[in-house]
């Protein structure tokens, strides 16, 4: 049995005449922290949308946990054990912090009592207990990012896709999120994340894929990626702290 949890096989995504993702292939091992980086417009979020069922692929296959998921809807993909966060956090502002997390738990249970128990556990883990009954709309960006993480973890995923989870955060908030990501992986969950903060990526990832203009430019360990001349030319701009 393969140790891959996710296989991206020659995936293409066209929007009319525009090729957003071109023949991209890579595999993510179970319990890896896997980084997806590249300049703005490289196709990273488009690829996330293909993986999670928001966009149908034009060609190629996406295999999750040994099952081809090309034709599945996002809710079906979620039920298989894949969850994602979004670049722009949009909590359900009319609900409390606790109720927002419960919406994730309802993907696994119809019982409000069980959903509440699940939500309370993740609320505590994220350090959000003081905000249980507060309106989610009133939270700071750093707390909203933690709320988004808690909500997707409440779906009980095997694989977590994080789209710029550190975006807009200061150094202290970023460090706290990276610590949570490590904890999540230590609990057996595989993570793929898009990030522009190269210091964050290189400090936490086991493996990294670089996209550029929709194509896979490079793949390797953080050390291999940061010393790759093609990556430096296309993305890092001569330094490992590029934050485009």
RODO-2510 file (C-alpha; in nm, 4 decimals, decimal comma):
residues 244
     n   res          X          Y          Z
     1     x     0,0000     0,0000     0,0000
     2     x     0,1383     0,3419    -0,0953
     3     x     0,2413     0,5840     0,1784
     4     x     0,1191     0,8703    -0,0401
     5     x    -0,1915     1,0417     0,0889
     6     x    -0,2201     1,2764    -0,2105
     7     x    -0,1068     1,2236    -0,5700
     8     x    -0,1253     1,5040    -0,8239
     9     x    -0,0797     1,3437    -1,1663
    10     x    -0,0227     1,5635    -1,4740
    11     x    -0,2919     1,8107    -1,3689
    12     x    -0,3947     2,0864    -1,6099
    13     x    -0,6486     2,3608    -1,5555
    14     x    -0,7580     2,5906    -1,8388
    15     x    -0,9844     2,8938    -1,8126
    16     x    -1,0766     2,9468    -2,1758
    17     x    -0,7442     3,0101    -2,3508
    18     x    -0,5616     3,0767    -2,0239
    19     x    -0,3586     2,7838    -1,8898
    20     x    -0,3538     2,8379    -1,5111
    21     x    -0,1984     2,5012    -1,4175
    22     x     0,0125     2,3081    -1,6678
    23     x     0,1095     1,9407    -1,6305
    24     x     0,1811     1,9547    -1,2555
    25     x     0,2685     1,6319    -1,0733
    26     x     0,3810     1,5621    -0,7163
    27     x     0,3020     1,3320    -0,4251
    28     x     0,2474     1,4096    -0,0580
    29     x     0,3417     1,1436     0,1973
    30     x     0,1300     1,0749     0,5034
    31     x     0,2150     1,3006     0,7996
    32     x     0,4279     1,5352     0,5877
    33     x     0,4233     1,9124     0,6037
    34     x     0,4386     1,9997     0,2362
    35     x     0,4887     2,3540     0,1056
    36     x     0,3545     2,4982    -0,2190
    37     x     0,5268     2,8240    -0,3105
    38     x     0,5730     3,0574    -0,6056
    39     x     0,5137     3,4149    -0,7188
    40     x     0,1658     3,5684    -0,7266
    41     x    -0,0287     3,4236    -1,0185
    42     x     0,1775     3,1026    -1,0235
    43     x    -0,1359     2,8847    -0,9995
    44     x    -0,1128     2,7805    -0,6331
    45     x    -0,4685     2,8634    -0,5232
    46     x    -0,6083     2,7381    -0,8557
    47     x    -0,4402     2,4044    -0,7866
    48     x    -0,5871     2,4019    -0,4333
    49     x    -0,9301     2,4651    -0,5841
    50     x    -0,8810     2,1703    -0,8220
    51     x    -0,7654     1,9404    -0,5411
    52     x    -1,0647     2,0245    -0,3202
    53     x    -1,3288     2,0011    -0,5932
    54     x    -1,4097     2,3705    -0,6400
    55     x    -1,2727     2,3593    -0,9963
    56     x    -1,2896     2,0553    -1,2249
    57     x    -0,9484     1,9677    -1,3710
    58     x    -0,9106     2,0060    -1,7474
    59     x    -0,6783     1,7040    -1,7623
    60     x    -0,4889     1,4760    -1,5251
    61     x    -0,5854     1,2997    -1,2036
    62     x    -0,6082     1,3876    -0,8351
    63     x    -0,5841     1,0820    -0,6099
    64     x    -0,6545     1,1144    -0,2377
    65     x    -0,6096     0,8198    -0,0034
    66     x    -0,5970     0,5815    -0,3029
    67     x    -0,9239     0,7155    -0,4475
    68     x    -0,9547     0,9269    -0,7634
    69     x    -1,1500     1,2380    -0,6640
    70     x    -1,1553     1,4382    -0,9910
    71     x    -1,5326     1,4422    -1,0193
    72     x    -1,6263     1,4919    -0,6537
    73     x    -1,7911     1,8014    -0,5073
    74     x    -1,6175     1,9925    -0,2239
    75     x    -1,8567     1,8503     0,0381
    76     x    -1,7832     1,4955    -0,0814
    77     x    -1,4091     1,5618    -0,0701
    78     x    -1,4486     1,6964     0,2845
    79     x    -1,6343     1,3830     0,3936
    80     x    -1,3428     1,1719     0,2658
    81     x    -1,1148     1,3597     0,5052
    82     x    -0,9761     1,6659     0,3253
    83     x    -1,0345     2,0184     0,4553
    84     x    -0,9022     2,3607     0,3581
    85     x    -0,8690     2,7171     0,4790
    86     x    -0,9036     3,0237     0,2568
    87     x    -0,6687     3,3109     0,1793
    88     x    -0,9265     3,5614     0,3014
    89     x    -1,0755     3,4492     0,6297
    90     x    -1,4526     3,4909     0,6295
    91     x    -1,6062     3,3608     0,9508
    92     x    -1,9842     3,3516     0,9739
    93     x    -2,0102     3,6928     1,1346
    94     x    -2,3618     3,6491     1,2739
    95     x    -2,2462     3,3441     1,4744
    96     x    -2,0291     3,3175     1,7834
    97     x    -1,6782     3,1743     1,7757
    98     x    -1,8070     2,8451     1,9169
    99     x    -2,0928     2,8244     1,6655
   100     x    -1,8489     2,8836     1,3774
   101     x    -1,6408     2,5847     1,4843
   102     x    -1,9568     2,3764     1,5258
   103     x    -2,0329     2,4284     1,1549
   104     x    -1,7172     2,2264     1,0795
   105     x    -1,8195     1,9506     1,3201
   106     x    -2,1608     1,9181     1,1496
   107     x    -1,9816     1,7609     0,8517
   108     x    -1,9291     1,4578     1,0781
   109     x    -2,2362     1,4564     1,3035
   110     x    -2,5998     1,5666     1,3040
   111     x    -2,6028     1,6004     1,6825
   112     x    -2,5726     1,9598     1,8163
   113     x    -2,4504     1,8172     2,1475
   114     x    -2,1654     1,6219     1,9859
   115     x    -2,0828     1,9124     1,7515
   116     x    -2,0562     2,1400     2,0553
   117     x    -1,8229     1,8937     2,2335
   118     x    -1,5986     1,8726     1,9259
   119     x    -1,5996     2,2521     1,8885
   120     x    -1,5149     2,3109     2,2550
   121     x    -1,2148     2,0786     2,2272
   122     x    -1,0727     2,2680     1,9277
   123     x    -1,1586     2,6034     2,0832
   124     x    -0,9420     2,5093     2,3801
   125     x    -0,6574     2,3770     2,1636
   126     x    -0,6438     2,7030     1,9667
   127     x    -0,6456     2,9196     2,2775
   128     x    -0,9842     3,0682     2,1880
   129     x    -1,1689     2,9735     2,5079
   130     x    -1,1948     3,3402     2,6152
   131     x    -1,3853     3,4162     2,2931
   132     x    -1,6375     3,1294     2,3048
   133     x    -1,9496     3,3459     2,3002
   134     x    -1,8018     3,6463     2,1219
   135     x    -1,9118     3,7383     1,7711
   136     x    -1,6662     3,5881     1,5221
   137     x    -1,6808     3,9088     1,3183
   138     x    -1,5282     4,1036     1,6083
   139     x    -1,2117     3,8912     1,6310
   140     x    -0,8709     4,0228     1,5226
   141     x    -0,7137     3,8797     1,2059
   142     x    -0,4816     3,6593     1,4139
   143     x    -0,7744     3,5146     1,6098
   144     x    -0,9793     3,4697     1,2914
   145     x    -0,6959     3,2599     1,1452
   146     x    -0,7011     3,0408     1,4574
   147     x    -1,0794     3,0180     1,4308
   148     x    -1,0508     2,9066     1,0681
   149     x    -0,8018     2,6380     1,1719
   150     x    -1,0298     2,5207     1,4526
   151     x    -1,3271     2,5041     1,2147
   152     x    -1,1462     2,2867     0,9578
   153     x    -0,9973     2,0640     1,2293
   154     x    -1,3519     2,0057     1,3551
   155     x    -1,4176     1,8187     1,0270
   156     x    -1,1659     1,5561     1,1492
   157     x    -0,9438     1,5700     0,8379
   158     x    -0,6650     1,3373     0,7275
   159     x    -0,5296     1,6132     0,5038
   160     x    -0,5357     1,9865     0,5714
   161     x    -0,4789     2,2404     0,2926
   162     x    -0,3818     2,5829     0,4270
   163     x    -0,3936     2,8802     0,1882
   164     x    -0,1655     3,1555     0,3219
   165     x    -0,2579     3,0823     0,6826
   166     x     0,0195     3,3203     0,7979
   167     x    -0,0824     3,6024     0,5625
   168     x    -0,1361     3,9338     0,7417
   169     x     0,0111     3,8109     1,0691
   170     x     0,2995     3,9599     1,2666
   171     x     0,6041     3,7527     1,3694
   172     x     0,4569     3,6473     1,7043
   173     x     0,1242     3,5419     1,5500
   174     x     0,3062     3,3555     1,2695
   175     x     0,5193     3,1665     1,5233
   176     x     0,2027     3,0665     1,7130
   177     x     0,0355     2,9375     1,3937
   178     x     0,3477     2,7401     1,2954
   179     x     0,3489     2,5810     1,6410
   180     x    -0,0153     2,4781     1,5913
   181     x     0,0702     2,3326     1,2475
   182     x     0,3478     2,1221     1,4033
   183     x     0,1083     2,0028     1,6738
   184     x    -0,1542     1,9112     1,4128
   185     x     0,1028     1,7079     1,2175
   186     x     0,2193     1,5373     1,5375
   187     x    -0,1442     1,4291     1,5839
   188     x    -0,1202     1,2421     1,2515
   189     x    -0,2697     1,4963     1,0091
   190     x    -0,0926     1,5637     0,6777
   191     x    -0,0554     1,9300     0,5789
   192     x    -0,0088     2,1049     0,2450
   193     x     0,0272     2,4785     0,2646
   194     x     0,0669     2,7778     0,0374
   195     x     0,2804     3,0469     0,1929
   196     x     0,4812     3,3510     0,0824
   197     x     0,6834     3,3829     0,4027
   198     x     0,9919     3,1834     0,3045
   199     x     1,1274     3,1816     0,6579
   200     x     0,8063     3,0115     0,7732
   201     x     0,8119     2,7644     0,4838
   202     x     1,1742     2,6605     0,5243
   203     x     1,1450     2,6292     0,9023
   204     x     0,8515     2,3867     0,8956
   205     x     0,8250     2,1993     0,5641
   206     x     0,9598     1,8509     0,4958
   207     x     0,9293     1,9081     0,1230
   208     x     0,8445     2,1975    -0,1095
   209     x     0,7120     2,2335    -0,4652
   210     x     0,7660     2,5623    -0,6502
   211     x     0,5164     2,6717    -0,9155
   212     x     0,5882     2,9424    -1,1705
   213     x     0,3446     3,0541    -1,4430
   214     x     0,1337     2,7430    -1,3758
   215     x     0,4210     2,4993    -1,4193
   216     x     0,6235     2,3042    -1,1662
   217     x     0,9621     2,4726    -1,1485
   218     x     1,1256     2,2653    -0,8760
   219     x     1,0673     2,0167    -0,5952
   220     x     1,2860     1,9232    -0,2998
   221     x     1,3799     1,9773     0,0622
   222     x     1,3899     2,3355     0,1980
   223     x     1,7710     2,3314     0,1562
   224     x     1,7480     2,2163    -0,2064
   225     x     1,4823     2,4753    -0,2896
   226     x     1,6569     2,7744    -0,1334
   227     x     1,9830     2,6906    -0,3134
   228     x     1,8200     2,6165    -0,6531
   229     x     1,9344     2,8820    -0,9070
   230     x     1,6089     2,8606    -1,1076
   231     x     1,4012     2,9178    -0,7935
   232     x     1,6214     3,2077    -0,6842
   233     x     1,5877     3,3688    -1,0262
   234     x     1,2095     3,3220    -1,0527
   235     x     1,0982     3,3749    -0,6961
   236     x     1,3468     3,4302    -0,4180
   237     x     1,5219     3,7214    -0,5844
   238     x     1,8545     3,6339    -0,4352
   239     x     1,7458     3,5878    -0,0746
   240     x     1,5546     3,3327     0,1292
   241     x     1,3362     3,5892     0,3032
   242     x     1,1523     3,7073    -0,0069
   243     x     0,7966     3,7919     0,0840
   244     x     0,6225     3,8897    -0,2384
***
